């Protein structure tokens, strides 16, 4: 496969150069660089960001005394306006934007972030302008009173957009009707593909709700990656960078090799991003995910793509996935890494081939201390899904030792 890649063969020298460059004050694309922590690395030239990410990955291996080295990183096809989702805070005085670095109680008013898709930025400014005239109260995070909490905005490469307004539970029927009417008016003004009202019934300061109402438009939006259609609802997780998602998918498929006449098991499958990509080729494709809504969406995604795949709503660490005797196991755990029980199950079941997708190379290194006793690394590649931040995806192909 032909990848655009930046290859770092002499890591020690490149990392030294990178560290020297980072000491130089450089222009950032962020107008609020000193206040906002959303990007963090926007003052560093992009090639130096890539070199530093490889250095950080390999530094994690050194700390764990692992004889591993990541020498390849794929840059994101675009480094600005790449995020397809942004969660904007609305504070108790009606300010809207991102939080100030290290200050959860302060919001940088009118700051949408240069990493956000331009359609998100347009919707952001329209919603912020609407707030003072909405007639709705704002959530006070200290007093835990008031309604408006977050505006979550998504924009896909298909052109479809979603606005999800997160509020507290209305105090009574009158406030409920007032809120619904205000949102209906806003939805008519914005005309997104989908407009939701989500209610967070708790005092927890999170940007999602436990109740959802579609105020206007469709009940989901759609993204297409390598001819596979993915429907996305308000609480659904989807890869944040749609521009770089094809690179991630191509890498996982390349590292898995031919799956003809094989069983592919996708643990931590989410809404089926990897599983569905294998379903047309594998003999059998199975996904396991603990979030019921994600599994419902994975099944719907399989249906609309006319693909045959099985999905199970369960925790990886408490599900007997070993009974499937998978030939290829895809591991894509959350940032905290695998549950200790899940790791022990992998070591006991010894699937012949694993493709491990990690968004936290430190936890991956910790787990490799045990995995290396049974598995050898065949391929390793980083993909920069998050330009201008310290985060990076690491994909590793592991083969069971003879």
C-alpha positions as CSV (number, residue, x, y, z in Angstrom):
1,X,0.0,0.0,0.0
2,X,1.3,3.5,-0.8
3,X,1.3,5.6,2.3
4,X,2.5,9.2,2.6
5,X,4.9,8.8,5.6
6,X,7.5,10.6,7.5
7,X,10.2,8.0,8.4
8,X,12.5,8.6,11.3
9,X,15.5,6.2,11.1
10,X,17.9,8.1,13.3
11,X,15.7,8.9,16.2
12,X,18.3,10.0,18.6
13,X,19.6,12.8,16.3
14,X,16.1,13.9,15.2
15,X,14.8,14.0,18.7
16,X,17.7,16.2,19.8
17,X,17.1,18.5,16.9
18,X,13.4,18.6,17.8
19,X,14.1,19.5,21.4
20,X,16.4,22.3,20.3
21,X,13.8,23.7,17.9
22,X,11.0,23.6,20.5
23,X,13.0,26.0,22.7
24,X,12.6,28.6,20.0
25,X,9.5,30.9,20.3
26,X,7.4,30.3,17.1
27,X,4.1,31.7,15.8
28,X,1.0,29.6,16.7
29,X,-2.2,29.4,14.7
30,X,-4.2,29.7,17.9
31,X,-5.1,33.3,18.9
32,X,-5.5,32.2,22.5
33,X,-2.4,30.0,22.8
34,X,-1.5,31.3,26.2
35,X,-5.0,30.7,27.6
36,X,-6.4,27.7,25.8
37,X,-5.0,24.2,26.3
38,X,-6.9,22.6,23.4
39,X,-3.9,22.4,21.0
40,X,-0.8,22.7,23.2
41,X,1.7,22.1,20.4
42,X,0.6,24.6,17.8
43,X,3.7,26.7,18.3
44,X,5.9,23.7,17.2
45,X,6.6,23.2,13.4
46,X,4.6,20.2,12.3
47,X,7.6,18.0,11.2
48,X,9.1,18.5,14.7
49,X,5.7,17.5,16.3
50,X,5.9,14.2,14.4
51,X,9.5,13.6,15.4
52,X,8.7,14.4,19.0
53,X,5.7,12.0,19.0
54,X,8.0,9.2,17.8
55,X,10.5,10.1,20.5
56,X,7.8,10.0,23.2
57,X,6.6,6.6,22.0
58,X,10.1,5.2,22.1
59,X,10.8,6.9,25.4
60,X,7.9,4.8,26.9
61,X,9.5,1.7,25.6
62,X,12.9,2.6,27.1
63,X,11.3,3.2,30.5
64,X,9.8,-0.3,30.4
65,X,13.1,-1.8,29.1
66,X,11.5,-2.9,25.9
67,X,13.6,-3.5,22.8
68,X,11.0,-1.9,20.5
69,X,11.3,1.1,18.3
70,X,8.6,3.0,16.3
71,X,10.4,4.5,13.2
72,X,7.4,5.5,11.1
73,X,4.6,8.0,11.6
74,X,2.0,9.0,9.1
75,X,1.1,12.7,9.2
76,X,-2.5,13.9,9.1
77,X,-3.6,14.9,5.6
78,X,-4.7,18.2,7.1
79,X,-3.4,19.8,10.3
80,X,-6.1,22.5,10.7
81,X,-9.9,22.3,10.9
82,X,-9.6,18.6,11.1
83,X,-11.8,17.9,14.2
84,X,-15.3,16.7,13.4
85,X,-16.6,17.2,16.9
86,X,-16.2,20.0,19.4
87,X,-17.8,20.2,22.9
88,X,-18.3,23.9,23.7
89,X,-19.0,25.0,27.3
90,X,-21.7,27.5,28.2
91,X,-21.0,29.1,31.5
92,X,-23.2,30.7,34.1
93,X,-23.0,34.2,32.5
94,X,-23.7,32.9,29.0
95,X,-20.1,32.8,27.7
96,X,-19.5,30.1,25.2
97,X,-16.2,28.5,24.1
98,X,-13.4,26.3,25.3
99,X,-12.2,26.2,28.9
100,X,-9.2,28.2,30.0
101,X,-6.1,26.1,30.5
102,X,-6.0,24.7,34.1
103,X,-9.2,26.5,35.0
104,X,-12.4,24.4,34.7
105,X,-14.5,27.3,35.9
106,X,-13.4,29.8,33.2
107,X,-14.6,29.9,29.6
108,X,-12.8,31.7,26.8
109,X,-15.8,33.4,25.2
110,X,-16.1,33.3,21.5
111,X,-13.1,30.9,21.0
112,X,-14.1,27.9,18.7
113,X,-10.5,26.5,18.1
114,X,-8.7,26.4,14.8
115,X,-8.7,22.6,14.9
116,X,-12.4,22.5,14.4
117,X,-14.0,21.9,11.1
118,X,-15.0,25.2,9.5
119,X,-18.7,24.2,9.4
120,X,-18.4,23.7,13.2
121,X,-17.0,27.2,13.6
122,X,-19.9,28.7,11.6
123,X,-22.5,27.0,13.8
124,X,-20.6,27.9,16.9
125,X,-20.8,31.7,16.2
126,X,-24.5,31.4,15.3
127,X,-25.3,29.6,18.5
128,X,-23.3,32.0,20.6
129,X,-25.1,35.0,19.1
130,X,-28.4,33.3,19.9
131,X,-27.7,32.7,23.6
132,X,-28.6,36.2,25.0
133,X,-31.9,36.3,23.2
134,X,-32.8,32.6,23.9
135,X,-34.6,33.4,27.2
136,X,-33.1,30.3,28.8
137,X,-31.0,30.2,31.9
138,X,-27.3,29.2,32.0
139,X,-26.0,26.4,34.2
140,X,-24.0,27.5,37.2
141,X,-21.5,24.7,37.9
142,X,-21.0,25.8,41.5
143,X,-24.6,26.2,42.5
144,X,-25.7,23.4,40.1
145,X,-28.7,25.5,38.9
146,X,-29.8,26.7,35.5
147,X,-30.3,25.0,32.1
148,X,-27.8,25.5,29.3
149,X,-24.6,23.5,29.8
150,X,-22.9,22.6,26.5
151,X,-23.3,22.9,22.7
152,X,-21.8,19.8,21.0
153,X,-21.3,20.3,17.3
154,X,-20.3,17.7,14.7
155,X,-19.5,18.1,11.0
156,X,-18.7,15.2,8.7
157,X,-16.9,15.0,5.4
158,X,-20.2,14.1,3.9
159,X,-21.3,17.7,4.6
160,X,-23.8,16.6,7.3
161,X,-23.8,18.4,10.6
162,X,-25.3,17.8,14.1
163,X,-26.0,20.2,16.9
164,X,-26.7,18.7,20.4
165,X,-27.7,21.2,23.1
166,X,-27.0,19.8,26.5
167,X,-29.1,21.1,29.4
168,X,-30.1,20.3,32.9
169,X,-33.6,18.8,33.4
170,X,-36.3,21.5,33.2
171,X,-37.8,22.5,36.6
172,X,-41.4,22.1,35.4
173,X,-43.6,21.7,32.3
174,X,-43.5,25.4,31.6
175,X,-39.7,25.5,31.4
176,X,-39.7,22.3,29.3
177,X,-42.1,23.9,26.8
178,X,-40.1,27.1,26.7
179,X,-36.8,25.2,26.1
180,X,-38.3,23.1,23.3
181,X,-39.7,26.2,21.6
182,X,-36.4,28.0,21.9
183,X,-34.5,25.1,20.4
184,X,-37.0,24.7,17.6
185,X,-36.5,28.3,16.7
186,X,-32.7,27.9,16.8
187,X,-32.8,24.7,14.7
188,X,-34.9,26.5,12.0
189,X,-32.3,29.3,11.9
190,X,-29.2,27.0,11.8
191,X,-30.7,24.2,9.5
192,X,-28.2,21.5,10.5
193,X,-28.8,18.0,9.3
194,X,-29.7,17.0,12.9
195,X,-30.6,19.0,15.9
196,X,-30.9,17.3,19.3
197,X,-31.8,18.4,22.8
198,X,-30.1,16.2,25.4
199,X,-30.8,16.3,29.1
200,X,-28.2,15.6,31.7
201,X,-30.3,14.7,34.8
202,X,-27.2,14.7,37.1
203,X,-25.0,17.4,38.5
204,X,-22.0,15.8,36.8
205,X,-20.3,18.3,34.4
206,X,-20.3,16.1,31.3
207,X,-21.1,17.0,27.7
208,X,-23.7,14.3,27.0
209,X,-27.2,13.5,28.2
210,X,-29.2,10.5,29.4
211,X,-32.3,11.6,27.5
212,X,-32.4,12.7,23.9
213,X,-35.0,14.4,21.8
214,X,-34.6,15.1,18.1
215,X,-35.9,18.6,17.7
216,X,-35.4,18.9,14.0
217,X,-33.9,17.0,11.0
218,X,-32.6,13.5,11.0
219,X,-32.0,11.2,14.0
220,X,-28.4,10.7,13.0
221,X,-25.7,11.9,10.6
222,X,-23.4,9.9,8.4
223,X,-19.8,9.6,7.6
224,X,-18.2,7.5,4.9
225,X,-14.7,5.9,5.2
226,X,-13.5,3.6,2.4
227,X,-17.1,3.1,1.1
228,X,-18.4,2.0,4.5
229,X,-21.3,4.2,5.8
230,X,-21.3,5.0,9.5
231,X,-24.4,6.5,11.2
232,X,-23.6,8.7,14.2
233,X,-26.1,9.6,16.9
234,X,-25.6,12.1,19.8
235,X,-23.7,9.9,22.2
236,X,-21.8,7.8,19.6
237,X,-18.0,7.8,19.5
238,X,-16.4,8.2,16.1
239,X,-12.8,8.9,15.1
240,X,-12.2,12.6,15.7
241,X,-10.2,13.2,12.6
242,X,-12.1,12.0,9.5
243,X,-9.3,13.1,7.2
244,X,-6.8,10.8,8.9
245,X,-9.3,7.9,9.7
246,X,-8.6,6.3,6.3
247,X,-4.9,6.0,7.1
248,X,-5.7,4.4,10.4
249,X,-8.1,1.9,8.8
250,X,-5.6,1.1,6.0
251,X,-2.9,0.5,8.5
252,X,-5.0,-1.9,10.6
253,X,-6.1,-3.8,7.5
254,X,-2.5,-4.0,6.2
255,X,-1.2,-5.2,9.5
256,X,-4.0,-7.8,9.8
257,X,-3.1,-9.3,6.4
258,X,-5.5,-11.4,4.4
259,X,-8.6,-12.4,6.4
260,X,-10.2,-14.6,3.8
261,X,-11.6,-17.7,5.5
262,X,-10.6,-16.3,8.9
263,X,-12.5,-15.1,11.9
264,X,-11.9,-11.5,13.0
265,X,-12.7,-10.4,16.5
266,X,-12.9,-6.7,17.3
267,X,-12.6,-6.1,21.0
268,X,-13.7,-2.6,22.2
269,X,-15.4,-2.3,18.8
270,X,-17.4,0.9,19.5
271,X,-19.9,1.4,16.6
272,X,-18.0,-1.1,14.4
273,X,-15.4,1.1,12.8
274,X,-12.8,-1.7,12.3
275,X,-15.2,-4.7,12.4
276,X,-17.3,-3.5,9.5
277,X,-14.2,-2.8,7.4
278,X,-13.3,-6.5,7.6
279,X,-16.8,-7.9,7.3
280,X,-16.9,-8.1,3.5
281,X,-13.7,-10.2,3.4
282,X,-13.6,-12.3,6.6
283,X,-15.3,-15.6,7.0
284,X,-16.8,-14.3,10.3
285,X,-16.6,-10.9,11.9
286,X,-17.4,-10.3,15.6
287,X,-17.4,-7.1,17.7
288,X,-17.6,-6.7,21.5
289,X,-18.4,-3.4,23.2
290,X,-19.7,-2.5,26.7
291,X,-21.8,0.5,25.6
292,X,-25.3,-0.7,24.6
293,X,-25.9,2.3,22.4
294,X,-22.7,1.7,20.5
295,X,-23.7,-1.9,19.8
296,X,-27.1,-0.8,18.6
297,X,-25.4,1.6,16.2
298,X,-22.9,-1.1,15.1
299,X,-25.8,-3.4,14.1
300,X,-27.5,-0.6,12.3
301,X,-24.3,0.2,10.4
302,X,-24.0,-3.4,9.4
303,X,-27.5,-3.3,8.1
304,X,-27.2,-0.2,6.0
305,X,-24.0,-1.5,4.5
306,X,-25.5,-4.9,3.8
307,X,-22.7,-6.6,5.8
308,X,-22.8,-9.7,7.9
309,X,-21.3,-9.1,11.4
310,X,-22.1,-10.1,14.9
311,X,-22.1,-7.6,17.8
312,X,-22.3,-8.3,21.5
313,X,-23.0,-5.8,24.3
314,X,-20.6,-6.9,27.0
315,X,-17.4,-6.0,28.9
316,X,-14.3,-7.5,27.2
317,X,-13.0,-8.7,30.6
318,X,-16.2,-10.6,31.4
319,X,-17.2,-12.0,28.0
320,X,-16.2,-15.5,26.8
321,X,-14.8,-14.2,23.5
322,X,-12.2,-17.0,23.6
323,X,-14.9,-19.4,22.4
324,X,-14.8,-17.8,19.0
325,X,-11.2,-19.0,18.4
326,X,-10.5,-15.9,16.4
327,X,-7.6,-15.9,13.9
328,X,-7.1,-12.1,14.1
329,X,-8.0,-10.0,17.2
330,X,-8.2,-6.2,16.9
331,X,-7.6,-4.5,20.2
332,X,-8.6,-0.8,20.5
333,X,-9.0,-0.2,24.2
334,X,-9.8,3.2,25.8
335,X,-7.0,5.6,26.9
336,X,-6.7,3.7,30.2
337,X,-5.7,0.5,28.3
338,X,-7.0,-3.0,28.8
339,X,-8.5,-4.2,32.0
340,X,-6.1,-6.5,33.8
341,X,-8.5,-9.4,33.4
342,X,-8.7,-8.8,29.7
343,X,-5.0,-8.8,29.4
344,X,-4.8,-12.1,31.3
345,X,-7.4,-13.5,29.0
346,X,-5.4,-12.6,26.0
347,X,-2.3,-14.2,27.4
348,X,-4.3,-17.4,28.2
349,X,-6.2,-17.6,24.9
350,X,-3.1,-16.8,22.8
351,X,-4.8,-15.7,19.5
352,X,-2.3,-16.2,16.7
353,X,-2.4,-12.6,15.4
354,X,-3.2,-9.3,17.2
355,X,-3.5,-5.8,15.8
356,X,-3.3,-3.4,18.7
357,X,-4.5,0.1,18.3
358,X,-3.4,2.3,21.2
359,X,-4.2,6.0,21.9
360,X,-1.9,5.8,24.9
361,X,1.6,4.5,24.2
362,X,2.5,4.6,27.9
363,X,-0.2,2.0,28.7
364,X,0.7,0.0,25.6
365,X,4.3,-0.2,26.8
366,X,3.1,-1.4,30.2
367,X,1.1,-4.2,28.6
368,X,3.8,-5.1,26.2
369,X,6.0,-6.1,29.2
370,X,3.8,-9.1,29.5
371,X,2.7,-9.6,25.9
372,X,6.3,-9.8,24.7
373,X,6.7,-13.1,26.5
374,X,4.3,-14.7,24.0
375,X,4.2,-12.3,21.0
376,X,6.8,-10.7,18.7
377,X,6.2,-7.4,17.0
378,X,6.0,-7.7,13.2
379,X,5.0,-4.1,12.3
380,X,4.6,-0.8,14.1
381,X,3.4,2.5,12.8
382,X,2.1,5.7,14.4
383,X,-0.7,7.8,12.9
384,X,-1.0,11.4,13.8
385,X,-4.8,11.7,14.3
386,X,-4.3,14.8,16.6
387,X,-2.0,17.4,15.1
388,X,-0.9,20.2,17.4
389,X,-1.5,18.1,20.5
390,X,0.8,15.5,22.2
391,X,-1.7,12.7,21.4
392,X,-1.0,10.0,18.8
393,X,-2.3,6.6,17.7
394,X,0.0,3.7,17.6
395,X,-0.8,0.5,15.6
396,X,1.2,-2.7,16.3
397,X,1.0,-6.1,14.6
398,X,1.8,-8.9,17.1
399,X,2.3,-12.5,16.0
400,X,2.3,-15.4,18.4
401,X,5.8,-16.8,18.9
402,X,6.6,-20.3,17.7
